[in-house]
Amino acid sequence: MLIKNIEKDHSLANKLWQTGIHEARLLATMIDLPFQLDESQMDRWAYDFDSRDLCDQCCSNLFDKTAFAYKKAYE
C-alpha cells in the first residue's frame, strides 16, 4: 500500500489539498497530523467537500482525531 511509504507531513498535506485534485485531497487526509490541524483549516477543508467519500475520509482519517472534533461536529 502506497500510504505506508509516505510519512505524515502537515505541510505536504496542505499542498496536496490546495491542488484541488480529488485523489490528492484524499491522500492529504491520510498524511496530515491531527495535532497540527487548527479549527480554521478544518473549516476551510470542510468548505471544500464536494463528494461523500472526501467528507467521510477526512472526518475519519483526520478530523475525529483532533481535540476539538466534538465541538466542530456540533457546529
PQR file of N, CA, C, O and H, with PARSE charges and radii, in Angstrom:
ATOM      1  N   MET A   1       0.848  -1.175   0.000 -0.4000 1.5000
ATOM      2  CA  MET A   1       0.000   0.000   0.000 -0.0000 2.0000
ATOM      3  C   MET A   1       0.898   1.244   0.000  0.5500 1.7000
ATOM      4  O   MET A   1       1.819   1.353   0.809 -0.5500 1.4000
ATOM      5  N   LEU A   2       0.627   2.148  -0.885 -0.4000 1.5000
ATOM      6  CA  LEU A   2       1.431   3.350  -1.068 -0.0000 2.0000
ATOM      7  C   LEU A   2       1.506   4.209   0.194  0.5500 1.7000
ATOM      8  O   LEU A   2       2.572   4.736   0.515 -0.5500 1.4000
ATOM      9  H   LEU A   2      -0.121   2.060  -1.542  0.4000 1.0000
ATOM     10  N   ILE A   3       0.418   4.354   0.898 -0.4000 1.5000
ATOM     11  CA  ILE A   3       0.365   5.250   2.062 -0.0000 2.0000
ATOM     12  C   ILE A   3       1.355   4.835   3.142  0.5500 1.7000
ATOM     13  O   ILE A   3       1.827   5.684   3.898 -0.5500 1.4000
ATOM     14  H   ILE A   3      -0.448   3.926   0.638  0.4000 1.0000
ATOM     15  N   LYS A   4       1.674   3.570   3.228 -0.4000 1.5000
ATOM     16  CA  LYS A   4       2.626   3.104   4.239 -0.0000 2.0000
ATOM     17  C   LYS A   4       4.027   3.629   3.980  0.5500 1.7000
ATOM     18  O   LYS A   4       4.852   3.662   4.893 -0.5500 1.4000
ATOM     19  H   LYS A   4       1.291   2.881   2.614  0.4000 1.0000
ATOM     20  N   ASN A   5       4.309   4.041   2.751 -0.4000 1.5000
ATOM     21  CA  ASN A   5       5.627   4.559   2.386 -0.0000 2.0000
ATOM     22  C   ASN A   5       5.723   6.074   2.477  0.5500 1.7000
ATOM     23  O   ASN A   5       6.785   6.645   2.229 -0.5500 1.4000
ATOM     24  H   ASN A   5       3.639   4.015   2.010  0.4000 1.0000
ATOM     25  N   ILE A   6       4.628   6.725   2.828 -0.4000 1.5000
ATOM     26  CA  ILE A   6       4.613   8.181   2.913 -0.0000 2.0000
ATOM     27  C   ILE A   6       4.537   8.587   4.378  0.5500 1.7000
ATOM     28  O   ILE A   6       3.655   8.142   5.112 -0.5500 1.4000
ATOM     29  H   ILE A   6       3.765   6.261   3.029  0.4000 1.0000
ATOM     30  N   GLU A   7       5.464   9.430   4.791 -0.4000 1.5000
ATOM     31  CA  GLU A   7       5.467   9.895   6.180 -0.0000 2.0000
ATOM     32  C   GLU A   7       4.409  10.969   6.382  0.5500 1.7000
ATOM     33  O   GLU A   7       4.031  11.675   5.446 -0.5500 1.4000
ATOM     34  H   GLU A   7       6.181   9.791   4.195  0.4000 1.0000
ATOM     35  N   LYS A   8       3.944  11.080   7.603 -0.4000 1.5000
ATOM     36  CA  LYS A   8       2.998  12.136   7.957 -0.0000 2.0000
ATOM     37  C   LYS A   8       3.695  13.480   7.783  0.5500 1.7000
ATOM     38  O   LYS A   8       4.842  13.657   8.195 -0.5500 1.4000
ATOM     39  H   LYS A   8       4.251  10.507   8.363  0.4000 1.0000
ATOM     40  N   ASP A   9       2.990  14.422   7.168 -0.4000 1.5000
ATOM     41  CA  ASP A   9       3.599  15.716   6.868 -0.0000 2.0000
ATOM     42  C   ASP A   9       2.496  16.754   6.696  0.5500 1.7000
ATOM     43  O   ASP A   9       1.763  16.736   5.707 -0.5500 1.4000
ATOM     44  H   ASP A   9       2.058  14.279   6.834  0.4000 1.0000
ATOM     45  N   HIS A  10       2.385  17.652   7.659 -0.4000 1.5000
ATOM     46  CA  HIS A  10       1.338  18.675   7.652 -0.0000 2.0000
ATOM     47  C   HIS A  10       1.475  19.612   6.454  0.5500 1.7000
ATOM     48  O   HIS A  10       0.485  19.925   5.793 -0.5500 1.4000
ATOM     49  H   HIS A  10       2.980  17.667   8.462  0.4000 1.0000
ATOM     50  N   SER A  11       2.669  20.048   6.182 -0.4000 1.5000
ATOM     51  CA  SER A  11       2.901  20.972   5.072 -0.0000 2.0000
ATOM     52  C   SER A  11       2.558  20.327   3.731  0.5500 1.7000
ATOM     53  O   SER A  11       1.907  20.950   2.891 -0.5500 1.4000
ATOM     54  H   SER A  11       3.473  19.794   6.719  0.4000 1.0000
ATOM     55  N   LEU A  12       2.986  19.100   3.531 -0.4000 1.5000
ATOM     56  CA  LEU A  12       2.674  18.396   2.295 -0.0000 2.0000
ATOM     57  C   LEU A  12       1.171  18.170   2.161  0.5500 1.7000
ATOM     58  O   LEU A  12       0.616  18.290   1.069 -0.5500 1.4000
ATOM     59  H   LEU A  12       3.514  18.594   4.213  0.4000 1.0000
ATOM     60  N   ALA A  13       0.524  17.847   3.260 -0.4000 1.5000
ATOM     61  CA  ALA A  13      -0.921  17.640   3.227 -0.0000 2.0000
ATOM     62  C   ALA A  13      -1.632  18.905   2.750  0.5500 1.7000
ATOM     63  O   ALA A  13      -2.557  18.831   1.940 -0.5500 1.4000
ATOM     64  H   ALA A  13       0.975  17.750   4.147  0.4000 1.0000
ATOM     65  N   ASN A  14      -1.208  20.048   3.243 -0.4000 1.5000
ATOM     66  CA  ASN A  14      -1.825  21.303   2.803 -0.0000 2.0000
ATOM     67  C   ASN A  14      -1.567  21.572   1.326  0.5500 1.7000
ATOM     68  O   ASN A  14      -2.456  22.045   0.617 -0.5500 1.4000
ATOM     69  H   ASN A  14      -0.457  20.108   3.900  0.4000 1.0000
ATOM     70  N   LYS A  15      -0.374  21.279   0.865 -0.4000 1.5000
ATOM     71  CA  LYS A  15      -0.059  21.470  -0.560 -0.0000 2.0000
ATOM     72  C   LYS A  15      -0.907  20.542  -1.432  0.5500 1.7000
ATOM     73  O   LYS A  15      -1.412  20.949  -2.478 -0.5500 1.4000
ATOM     74  H   LYS A  15       0.348  20.896   1.441  0.4000 1.0000
ATOM     75  N   LEU A  16      -1.056  19.301  -0.992 -0.4000 1.5000
ATOM     76  CA  LEU A  16      -1.899  18.366  -1.731 -0.0000 2.0000
ATOM     77  C   LEU A  16      -3.338  18.848  -1.781  0.5500 1.7000
ATOM     78  O   LEU A  16      -3.989  18.776  -2.823 -0.5500 1.4000
ATOM     79  H   LEU A  16      -0.646  18.970  -0.142  0.4000 1.0000
ATOM     80  N   TRP A  17      -3.831  19.340  -0.653 -0.4000 1.5000
ATOM     81  CA  TRP A  17      -5.217  19.819  -0.600 -0.0000 2.0000
ATOM     82  C   TRP A  17      -5.416  20.987  -1.566  0.5500 1.7000
ATOM     83  O   TRP A  17      -6.434  21.066  -2.254 -0.5500 1.4000
ATOM     84  H   TRP A  17      -3.301  19.399   0.193  0.4000 1.0000
ATOM     85  N   GLN A  18      -4.459  21.869  -1.611 -0.4000 1.5000
ATOM     86  CA  GLN A  18      -4.578  23.068  -2.450 -0.0000 2.0000
ATOM     87  C   GLN A  18      -4.593  22.756  -3.943  0.5500 1.7000
ATOM     88  O   GLN A  18      -4.983  23.609  -4.740 -0.5500 1.4000
ATOM     89  H   GLN A  18      -3.633  21.804  -1.052  0.4000 1.0000
ATOM     90  N   THR A  19      -4.181  21.565  -4.337 -0.4000 1.5000
ATOM     91  CA  THR A  19      -4.225  21.218  -5.762 -0.0000 2.0000
ATOM     92  C   THR A  19      -5.645  21.132  -6.279  0.5500 1.7000
ATOM     93  O   THR A  19      -5.898  21.344  -7.465 -0.5500 1.4000
ATOM     94  H   THR A  19      -3.863  20.872  -3.689  0.4000 1.0000
ATOM     95  N   GLY A  20      -6.575  20.818  -5.380 -0.4000 1.5000
ATOM     96  CA  GLY A  20      -7.962  20.644  -5.796 -0.0000 2.0000
ATOM     97  C   GLY A  20      -8.236  19.298  -6.444  0.5500 1.7000
ATOM     98  O   GLY A  20      -9.372  19.014  -6.822 -0.5500 1.4000
ATOM     99  H   GLY A  20      -6.369  20.645  -4.417  0.4000 1.0000
ATOM    100  N   ILE A  21      -7.215  18.469  -6.577 -0.4000 1.5000
ATOM    101  CA  ILE A  21      -7.361  17.153  -7.188 -0.0000 2.0000
ATOM    102  C   ILE A  21      -7.942  16.190  -6.149  0.5500 1.7000
ATOM    103  O   ILE A  21      -7.431  16.068  -5.036 -0.5500 1.4000
ATOM    104  H   ILE A  21      -6.291  18.700  -6.269  0.4000 1.0000
ATOM    105  N   HIS A  22      -9.005  15.523  -6.538 -0.4000 1.5000
ATOM    106  CA  HIS A  22      -9.733  14.665  -5.603 -0.0000 2.0000
ATOM    107  C   HIS A  22      -8.826  13.655  -4.912  0.5500 1.7000
ATOM    108  O   HIS A  22      -8.836  13.556  -3.685 -0.5500 1.4000
ATOM    109  H   HIS A  22      -9.420  15.623  -7.442  0.4000 1.0000
ATOM    110  N   GLU A  23      -8.049  12.913  -5.676 -0.4000 1.5000
ATOM    111  CA  GLU A  23      -7.190  11.878  -5.108 -0.0000 2.0000
ATOM    112  C   GLU A  23      -6.091  12.472  -4.231  0.5500 1.7000
ATOM    113  O   GLU A  23      -5.712  11.875  -3.223 -0.5500 1.4000
ATOM    114  H   GLU A  23      -8.041  12.994  -6.673  0.4000 1.0000
ATOM    115  N   ALA A  24      -5.578  13.638  -4.608 -0.4000 1.5000
ATOM    116  CA  ALA A  24      -4.571  14.315  -3.792 -0.0000 2.0000
ATOM    117  C   ALA A  24      -5.175  14.730  -2.457  0.5500 1.7000
ATOM    118  O   ALA A  24      -4.516  14.647  -1.421 -0.5500 1.4000
ATOM    119  H   ALA A  24      -5.886  14.123  -5.426  0.4000 1.0000
ATOM    120  N   ARG A  25      -6.408  15.168  -2.480 -0.4000 1.5000
ATOM    121  CA  ARG A  25      -7.084  15.550  -1.235 -0.0000 2.0000
ATOM    122  C   ARG A  25      -7.324  14.340  -0.345  0.5500 1.7000
ATOM    123  O   ARG A  25      -7.186  14.428   0.875 -0.5500 1.4000
ATOM    124  H   ARG A  25      -6.944  15.235  -3.322  0.4000 1.0000
ATOM    125  N   LEU A  26      -7.679  13.219  -0.943 -0.4000 1.5000
ATOM    126  CA  LEU A  26      -7.834  12.001  -0.137 -0.0000 2.0000
ATOM    127  C   LEU A  26      -6.521  11.641   0.540  0.5500 1.7000
ATOM    128  O   LEU A  26      -6.502  11.299   1.722 -0.5500 1.4000
ATOM    129  H   LEU A  26      -7.791  13.147  -1.934  0.4000 1.0000
ATOM    130  N   LEU A  27      -5.431  11.716  -0.201 -0.4000 1.5000
ATOM    131  CA  LEU A  27      -4.121  11.431   0.375 -0.0000 2.0000
ATOM    132  C   LEU A  27      -3.780  12.426   1.482  0.5500 1.7000
ATOM    133  O   LEU A  27      -3.209  12.047   2.504 -0.5500 1.4000
ATOM    134  H   LEU A  27      -5.446  11.994  -1.161  0.4000 1.0000
ATOM    135  N   ALA A  28      -4.125  13.683   1.282 -0.4000 1.5000
ATOM    136  CA  ALA A  28      -3.863  14.710   2.299 -0.0000 2.0000
ATOM    137  C   ALA A  28      -4.513  14.350   3.630  0.5500 1.7000
ATOM    138  O   ALA A  28      -3.932  14.587   4.689 -0.5500 1.4000
ATOM    139  H   ALA A  28      -4.589  13.991   0.452  0.4000 1.0000
ATOM    140  N   THR A  29      -5.713  13.782   3.582 -0.4000 1.5000
ATOM    141  CA  THR A  29      -6.401  13.415   4.832 -0.0000 2.0000
ATOM    142  C   THR A  29      -5.678  12.295   5.568  0.5500 1.7000
ATOM    143  O   THR A  29      -5.822  12.143   6.781 -0.5500 1.4000
ATOM    144  H   THR A  29      -6.185  13.589   2.722  0.4000 1.0000
ATOM    145  N   MET A  30      -4.899  11.512   4.824 -0.4000 1.5000
ATOM    146  CA  MET A  30      -4.197  10.376   5.411 -0.0000 2.0000
ATOM    147  C   MET A  30      -2.826  10.745   5.973  0.5500 1.7000
ATOM    148  O   MET A  30      -2.307  10.048   6.845 -0.5500 1.4000
ATOM    149  H   MET A  30      -4.782  11.636   3.839  0.4000 1.0000
ATOM    150  N   ILE A  31      -2.238  11.836   5.479 -0.4000 1.5000
ATOM    151  CA  ILE A  31      -0.876  12.154   5.917 -0.0000 2.0000
ATOM    152  C   ILE A  31      -0.786  13.386   6.811  0.5500 1.7000
ATOM    153  O   ILE A  31       0.276  13.668   7.365 -0.5500 1.4000
ATOM    154  H   ILE A  31      -2.660  12.401   4.771  0.4000 1.0000
ATOM    155  N   ASP A  32      -1.887  14.126   6.959 -0.4000 1.5000
ATOM    156  CA  ASP A  32      -1.828  15.297   7.833 -0.0000 2.0000
ATOM    157  C   ASP A  32      -1.742  14.852   9.287  0.5500 1.7000
ATOM    158  O   ASP A  32      -2.100  13.725   9.627 -0.5500 1.4000
ATOM    159  H   ASP A  32      -2.751  13.897   6.509  0.4000 1.0000
ATOM    160  N   LEU A  33      -1.274  15.734  10.119 -0.4000 1.5000
ATOM    161  CA  LEU A  33      -1.079  15.458  11.542 -0.0000 2.0000
ATOM    162  C   LEU A  33      -2.185  16.146  12.341  0.5500 1.7000
ATOM    163  O   LEU A  33      -2.255  17.375  12.358 -0.5500 1.4000
ATOM    164  H   LEU A  33      -0.983  16.651   9.842  0.4000 1.0000
ATOM    165  N   PRO A  34      -3.042  15.382  12.998 -0.5600 1.5000
ATOM    166  CA  PRO A  34      -4.175  15.975  13.708  0.2800 2.0000
ATOM    167  C   PRO A  34      -3.778  17.027  14.743  0.5500 1.7000
ATOM    168  O   PRO A  34      -4.510  17.995  14.951 -0.5500 1.4000
ATOM    169  N   PHE A  35      -2.639  16.848  15.388 -0.4000 1.5000
ATOM    170  CA  PHE A  35      -2.235  17.808  16.417 -0.0000 2.0000
ATOM    171  C   PHE A  35      -1.745  19.125  15.813  0.5500 1.7000
ATOM    172  O   PHE A  35      -1.589  20.109  16.536 -0.5500 1.4000
ATOM    173  H   PHE A  35      -2.044  16.061  15.220  0.4000 1.0000
ATOM    174  N   GLN A  36      -1.501  19.160  14.506 -0.4000 1.5000
ATOM    175  CA  GLN A  36      -1.118  20.407  13.855 -0.0000 2.0000
ATOM    176  C   GLN A  36      -2.290  21.074  13.148  0.5500 1.7000
ATOM    177  O   GLN A  36      -2.174  22.205  12.677 -0.5500 1.4000
ATOM    178  H   GLN A  36      -1.628  18.360  13.918  0.4000 1.0000
ATOM    179  N   LEU A  37      -3.396  20.388  13.076 -0.4000 1.5000
ATOM    180  CA  LEU A  37      -4.600  20.926  12.454 -0.0000 2.0000
ATOM    181  C   LEU A  37      -5.227  21.942  13.390  0.5500 1.7000
ATOM    182  O   LEU A  37      -5.332  21.698  14.593 -0.5500 1.4000
ATOM    183  H   LEU A  37      -3.490  19.469  13.459  0.4000 1.0000
ATOM    184  N   ASP A  38      -5.644  23.076  12.851 -0.4000 1.5000
ATOM    185  CA  ASP A  38      -6.367  24.041  13.681 -0.0000 2.0000
ATOM    186  C   ASP A  38      -7.799  24.180  13.151  0.5500 1.7000
ATOM    187  O   ASP A  38      -8.133  23.665  12.084 -0.5500 1.4000
ATOM    188  H   ASP A  38      -5.559  23.274  11.875  0.4000 1.0000
ATOM    189  N   GLU A  39      -8.620  24.874  13.904 -0.4000 1.5000
ATOM    190  CA  GLU A  39     -10.028  24.971  13.553 -0.0000 2.0000
ATOM    191  C   GLU A  39     -10.248  25.688  12.225  0.5500 1.7000
ATOM    192  O   GLU A  39     -11.175  25.344  11.491 -0.5500 1.4000
ATOM    193  H   GLU A  39      -8.349  25.293  14.771  0.4000 1.0000
ATOM    194  N   SER A  40      -9.427  26.665  11.905 -0.4000 1.5000
ATOM    195  CA  SER A  40      -9.624  27.381  10.642 -0.0000 2.0000
ATOM    196  C   SER A  40      -9.304  26.478   9.447  0.5500 1.7000
ATOM    197  O   SER A  40      -9.977  26.555   8.419 -0.5500 1.4000
ATOM    198  H   SER A  40      -8.674  26.945  12.501  0.4000 1.0000
ATOM    199  N   GLN A  41      -8.285  25.625   9.572 -0.4000 1.5000
ATOM    200  CA  GLN A  41      -8.006  24.677   8.491 -0.0000 2.0000
ATOM    201  C   GLN A  41      -9.157  23.700   8.358  0.5500 1.7000
ATOM    202  O   GLN A  41      -9.571  23.374   7.245 -0.5500 1.4000
ATOM    203  H   GLN A  41      -7.738  25.563  10.407  0.4000 1.0000
ATOM    204  N   MET A  42      -9.672  23.237   9.465 -0.4000 1.5000
ATOM    205  CA  MET A  42     -10.793  22.309   9.424 -0.0000 2.0000
ATOM    206  C   MET A  42     -11.978  22.953   8.698  0.5500 1.7000
ATOM    207  O   MET A  42     -12.620  22.312   7.866 -0.5500 1.4000
ATOM    208  H   MET A  42      -9.336  23.502  10.369  0.4000 1.0000
ATOM    209  N   ASP A  43     -12.264  24.203   9.009 -0.4000 1.5000
ATOM    210  CA  ASP A  43     -13.364  24.907   8.351 -0.0000 2.0000
ATOM    211  C   ASP A  43     -13.114  25.053   6.846  0.5500 1.7000
ATOM    212  O   ASP A  43     -14.020  24.843   6.039 -0.5500 1.4000
ATOM    213  H   ASP A  43     -11.743  24.724   9.685  0.4000 1.0000
ATOM    214  N   ARG A  44     -11.878  25.414   6.475 -0.4000 1.5000
ATOM    215  CA  ARG A  44     -11.548  25.580   5.050 -0.0000 2.0000
ATOM    216  C   ARG A  44     -11.694  24.267   4.297  0.5500 1.7000
ATOM    217  O   ARG A  44     -12.273  24.223   3.212 -0.5500 1.4000
ATOM    218  H   ARG A  44     -11.143  25.585   7.131  0.4000 1.0000
ATOM    219  N   TRP A  45     -11.168  23.208   4.876 -0.4000 1.5000
ATOM    220  CA  TRP A  45     -11.248  21.918   4.199 -0.0000 2.0000
ATOM    221  C   TRP A  45     -12.701  21.448   4.108  0.5500 1.7000
ATOM    222  O   TRP A  45     -13.122  20.955   3.062 -0.5500 1.4000
ATOM    223  H   TRP A  45     -10.698  23.244   5.758  0.4000 1.0000
ATOM    224  N   ALA A  46     -13.460  21.592   5.172 -0.4000 1.5000
ATOM    225  CA  ALA A  46     -14.859  21.163   5.156 -0.0000 2.0000
ATOM    226  C   ALA A  46     -15.653  21.943   4.100  0.5500 1.7000
ATOM    227  O   ALA A  46     -16.544  21.388   3.457 -0.5500 1.4000
ATOM    228  H   ALA A  46     -13.118  21.994   6.022  0.4000 1.0000
ATOM    229  N   TYR A  47     -15.335  23.204   3.927 -0.4000 1.5000
ATOM    230  CA  TYR A  47     -15.997  24.027   2.910 -0.0000 2.0000
ATOM    231  C   TYR A  47     -15.735  23.466   1.511  0.5500 1.7000
ATOM    232  O   TYR A  47     -16.570  23.615   0.619 -0.5500 1.4000
ATOM    233  H   TYR A  47     -14.612  23.656   4.449  0.4000 1.0000
ATOM    234  N   ASP A  48     -14.594  22.828   1.317 -0.4000 1.5000
ATOM    235  CA  ASP A  48     -14.209  22.277   0.017 -0.0000 2.0000
ATOM    236  C   ASP A  48     -14.791  20.897  -0.274  0.5500 1.7000
ATOM    237  O   ASP A  48     -14.631  20.390  -1.385 -0.5500 1.4000
ATOM    238  H   ASP A  48     -13.916  22.706   2.042  0.4000 1.0000
ATOM    239  N   PHE A  49     -15.460  20.282   0.690 -0.4000 1.5000
ATOM    240  CA  PHE A  49     -16.008  18.950   0.445 -0.0000 2.0000
ATOM    241  C   PHE A  49     -16.956  18.998  -0.747  0.5500 1.7000
ATOM    242  O   PHE A  49     -17.911  19.775  -0.767 -0.5500 1.4000
ATOM    243  H   PHE A  49     -15.590  20.693   1.592  0.4000 1.0000
ATOM    244  N   ASP A  50     -16.678  18.161  -1.732 -0.4000 1.5000
ATOM    245  CA  ASP A  50     -17.531  18.110  -2.916 -0.0000 2.0000
ATOM    246  C   ASP A  50     -17.980  16.690  -3.241  0.5500 1.7000
ATOM    247  O   ASP A  50     -18.573  16.436  -4.289 -0.5500 1.4000
ATOM    248  H   ASP A  50     -15.902  17.531  -1.716  0.4000 1.0000
ATOM    249  N   SER A  51     -17.689  15.775  -2.327 -0.4000 1.5000
ATOM    250  CA  SER A  51     -18.132  14.392  -2.508 -0.0000 2.0000
ATOM    251  C   SER A  51     -18.239  13.716  -1.142  0.5500 1.7000
ATOM    252  O   SER A  51     -17.591  14.115  -0.174 -0.5500 1.4000
ATOM    253  H   SER A  51     -17.207  15.981  -1.476  0.4000 1.0000
ATOM    254  N   ARG A  52     -19.060  12.701  -1.097 -0.4000 1.5000
ATOM    255  CA  ARG A  52     -19.278  11.975   0.151 -0.0000 2.0000
ATOM    256  C   ARG A  52     -17.999  11.269   0.601  0.5500 1.7000
ATOM    257  O   ARG A  52     -17.688  11.256   1.792 -0.5500 1.4000
ATOM    258  H   ARG A  52     -19.586  12.377  -1.883  0.4000 1.0000
ATOM    259  N   ASP A  53     -17.256  10.683  -0.340 -0.4000 1.5000
ATOM    260  CA  ASP A  53     -16.063   9.946   0.072 -0.0000 2.0000
ATOM    261  C   ASP A  53     -14.994  10.875   0.626  0.5500 1.7000
ATOM    262  O   ASP A  53     -14.283  10.500   1.558 -0.5500 1.4000
ATOM    263  H   ASP A  53     -17.509  10.694  -1.308  0.4000 1.0000
ATOM    264  N   LEU A  54     -14.864  12.061   0.082 -0.4000 1.5000
ATOM    265  CA  LEU A  54     -13.882  13.008   0.614 -0.0000 2.0000
ATOM    266  C   LEU A  54     -14.277  13.435   2.027  0.5500 1.7000
ATOM    267  O   LEU A  54     -13.429  13.507   2.917 -0.5500 1.4000
ATOM    268  H   LEU A  54     -15.442  12.366  -0.675  0.4000 1.0000
ATOM    269  N   CYS A  55     -15.538  13.711   2.228 -0.4000 1.5000
ATOM    270  CA  CYS A  55     -16.029  14.074   3.558 -0.0000 2.0000
ATOM    271  C   CYS A  55     -15.791  12.937   4.548  0.5500 1.7000
ATOM    272  O   CYS A  55     -15.270  13.161   5.640 -0.5500 1.4000
ATOM    273  H   CYS A  55     -16.227  13.653   1.505  0.4000 1.0000
ATOM    274  N   ASP A  56     -16.171  11.724   4.171 -0.4000 1.5000
ATOM    275  CA  ASP A  56     -16.016  10.573   5.060 -0.0000 2.0000
ATOM    276  C   ASP A  56     -14.550  10.315   5.409  0.5500 1.7000
ATOM    277  O   ASP A  56     -14.214  10.097   6.573 -0.5500 1.4000
ATOM    278  H   ASP A  56     -16.595  11.542   3.284  0.4000 1.0000
ATOM    279  N   GLN A  57     -13.689  10.340   4.405 -0.4000 1.5000
ATOM    280  CA  GLN A  57     -12.274  10.078   4.646 -0.0000 2.0000
ATOM    281  C   GLN A  57     -11.636  11.153   5.510  0.5500 1.7000
ATOM    282  O   GLN A  57     -10.857  10.852   6.414 -0.5500 1.4000
ATOM    283  H   GLN A  57     -13.962  10.517   3.460  0.4000 1.0000
ATOM    284  N   CYS A  58     -11.966  12.393   5.234 -0.4000 1.5000
ATOM    285  CA  CYS A  58     -11.378  13.487   6.010 -0.0000 2.0000
ATOM    286  C   CYS A  58     -11.828  13.409   7.473  0.5500 1.7000
ATOM    287  O   CYS A  58     -11.026  13.591   8.389 -0.5500 1.4000
ATOM    288  H   CYS A  58     -12.599  12.637   4.500  0.4000 1.0000
ATOM    289  N   CYS A  59     -13.094  13.142   7.674 -0.4000 1.5000
ATOM    290  CA  CYS A  59     -13.604  13.061   9.043 -0.0000 2.0000
ATOM    291  C   CYS A  59     -13.032  11.860   9.790  0.5500 1.7000
ATOM    292  O   CYS A  59     -12.674  11.975  10.962 -0.5500 1.4000
ATOM    293  H   CYS A  59     -13.746  12.995   6.930  0.4000 1.0000
ATOM    294  N   SER A  60     -12.943  10.710   9.124 -0.4000 1.5000
ATOM    295  CA  SER A  60     -12.486   9.517   9.835 -0.0000 2.0000
ATOM    296  C   SER A  60     -10.963   9.376   9.883  0.5500 1.7000
ATOM    297  O   SER A  60     -10.438   8.704  10.771 -0.5500 1.4000
ATOM    298  H   SER A  60     -13.234  10.616   8.172  0.4000 1.0000
ATOM    299  N   ASN A  61     -10.255   9.990   8.954 -0.4000 1.5000
ATOM    300  CA  ASN A  61      -8.787   9.917   8.970 -0.0000 2.0000
ATOM    301  C   ASN A  61      -8.151  11.030   9.789  0.5500 1.7000
ATOM    302  O   ASN A  61      -7.045  10.870  10.307 -0.5500 1.4000
ATOM    303  H   ASN A  61     -10.681  10.536   8.232  0.4000 1.0000
ATOM    304  N   LEU A  62      -8.841  12.151   9.906 -0.4000 1.5000
ATOM    305  CA  LEU A  62      -8.177  13.330  10.460 -0.0000 2.0000
ATOM    306  C   LEU A  62      -9.009  14.091  11.484  0.5500 1.7000
ATOM    307  O   LEU A  62      -8.600  14.232  12.637 -0.5500 1.4000
ATOM    308  H   LEU A  62      -9.739  12.281   9.485  0.4000 1.0000
ATOM    309  N   PHE A  63     -10.164  14.577  11.072 -0.4000 1.5000
ATOM    310  CA  PHE A  63     -10.929  15.480  11.932 -0.0000 2.0000
ATOM    311  C   PHE A  63     -11.281  14.864  13.278  0.5500 1.7000
ATOM    312  O   PHE A  63     -11.209  15.539  14.305 -0.5500 1.4000
ATOM    313  H   PHE A  63     -10.496  14.463  10.135  0.4000 1.0000
ATOM    314  N   ASP A  64     -11.658  13.601  13.285 -0.4000 1.5000
ATOM    315  CA  ASP A  64     -12.090  12.987  14.545 -0.0000 2.0000
ATOM    316  C   ASP A  64     -10.947  12.748  15.521  0.5500 1.7000
ATOM    317  O   ASP A  64     -11.180  12.343  16.660 -0.5500 1.4000
ATOM    318  H   ASP A  64     -11.717  13.052  12.451  0.4000 1.0000
ATOM    319  N   LYS A  65      -9.725  12.991  15.091 -0.4000 1.5000
ATOM    320  CA  LYS A  65      -8.558  12.799  15.960 -0.0000 2.0000
ATOM    321  C   LYS A  65      -8.063  14.114  16.567  0.5500 1.7000
ATOM    322  O   LYS A  65      -7.035  14.139  17.243 -0.5500 1.4000
ATOM    323  H   LYS A  65      -9.536  13.320  14.166  0.4000 1.0000
ATOM    324  N   THR A  66      -8.792  15.200  16.327 -0.4000 1.5000
ATOM    325  CA  THR A  66      -8.408  16.495  16.888 -0.0000 2.0000
ATOM    326  C   THR A  66      -9.060  16.700  18.247  0.5500 1.7000
ATOM    327  O   THR A  66     -10.040  16.039  18.591 -0.5500 1.4000
ATOM    328  H   THR A  66      -9.628  15.179  15.778  0.4000 1.0000
ATOM    329  N   ALA A  67      -8.504  17.618  19.002 -0.4000 1.5000
ATOM    330  CA  ALA A  67      -9.030  17.922  20.341 -0.0000 2.0000
ATOM    331  C   ALA A  67     -10.400  18.621  20.259  0.5500 1.7000
ATOM    332  O   ALA A  67     -11.158  18.613  21.229 -0.5500 1.4000
ATOM    333  H   ALA A  67      -7.708  18.155  18.723  0.4000 1.0000
ATOM    334  N   PHE A  68     -10.705  19.208  19.134 -0.4000 1.5000
ATOM    335  CA  PHE A  68     -11.945  19.983  19.006 -0.0000 2.0000
ATOM    336  C   PHE A  68     -12.958  19.331  18.066  0.5500 1.7000
ATOM    337  O   PHE A  68     -13.847  20.006  17.548 -0.5500 1.4000
ATOM    338  H   PHE A  68     -10.089  19.215  18.347  0.4000 1.0000
ATOM    339  N   ALA A  69     -12.829  18.045  17.847 -0.4000 1.5000
ATOM    340  CA  ALA A  69     -13.705  17.324  16.916 -0.0000 2.0000
ATOM    341  C   ALA A  69     -15.177  17.429  17.322  0.5500 1.7000
ATOM    342  O   ALA A  69     -16.029  17.729  16.486 -0.5500 1.4000
ATOM    343  H   ALA A  69     -12.106  17.496  18.268  0.4000 1.0000
ATOM    344  N   TYR A  70     -15.475  17.187  18.586 -0.4000 1.5000
ATOM    345  CA  TYR A  70     -16.877  17.215  19.016 -0.0000 2.0000
ATOM    346  C   TYR A  70     -17.448  18.624  18.928  0.5500 1.7000
ATOM    347  O   TYR A  70     -18.608  18.805  18.558 -0.5500 1.4000
ATOM    348  H   TYR A  70     -14.783  16.943  19.265  0.4000 1.0000
ATOM    349  N   LYS A  71     -16.651  19.603  19.262 -0.4000 1.5000
ATOM    350  CA  LYS A  71     -17.111  20.990  19.179 -0.0000 2.0000
ATOM    351  C   LYS A  71     -17.477  21.348  17.740  0.5500 1.7000
ATOM    352  O   LYS A  71     -18.525  21.940  17.479 -0.5500 1.4000
ATOM    353  H   LYS A  71     -15.709  19.456  19.563  0.4000 1.0000
ATOM    354  N   LYS A  72     -16.586  20.976  16.806 -0.4000 1.5000
ATOM    355  CA  LYS A  72     -16.806  21.311  15.403 -0.0000 2.0000
ATOM    356  C   LYS A  72     -17.989  20.514  14.832  0.5500 1.7000
ATOM    357  O   LYS A  72     -18.739  21.034  14.006 -0.5500 1.4000
ATOM    358  H   LYS A  72     -15.735  20.495  17.018  0.4000 1.0000
ATOM    359  N   ALA A  73     -18.158  19.285  15.257 -0.4000 1.5000
ATOM    360  CA  ALA A  73     -19.285  18.485  14.776 -0.0000 2.0000
ATOM    361  C   ALA A  73     -20.605  19.104  15.214  0.5500 1.7000
ATOM    362  O   ALA A  73     -21.587  19.082  14.471 -0.5500 1.4000
ATOM    363  H   ALA A  73     -17.550  18.863  15.929  0.4000 1.0000
ATOM    364  N   TYR A  74     -20.623  19.646  16.403 -0.4000 1.5000
ATOM    365  CA  TYR A  74     -21.820  20.285  16.919 -0.0000 2.0000
ATOM    366  C   TYR A  74     -22.160  21.540  16.119  0.5500 1.7000
ATOM    367  O   TYR A  74     -23.329  21.827  15.860 -0.5500 1.4000
ATOM    368  H   TYR A  74     -19.826  19.664  17.007  0.4000 1.0000
ATOM    369  N   GLU A  75     -21.114  22.289  15.727 -0.4000 1.5000
ATOM    370  CA  GLU A  75     -21.330  23.488  14.925 -0.0000 2.0000
ATOM    371  C   GLU A  75     -21.979  23.132  13.606  0.5500 1.7000
ATOM    372  O   GLU A  75     -22.242  24.015  12.789 -0.5500 1.4000
ATOM    373  H   GLU A  75     -20.164  22.056  15.936  0.4000 1.0000
TER
END
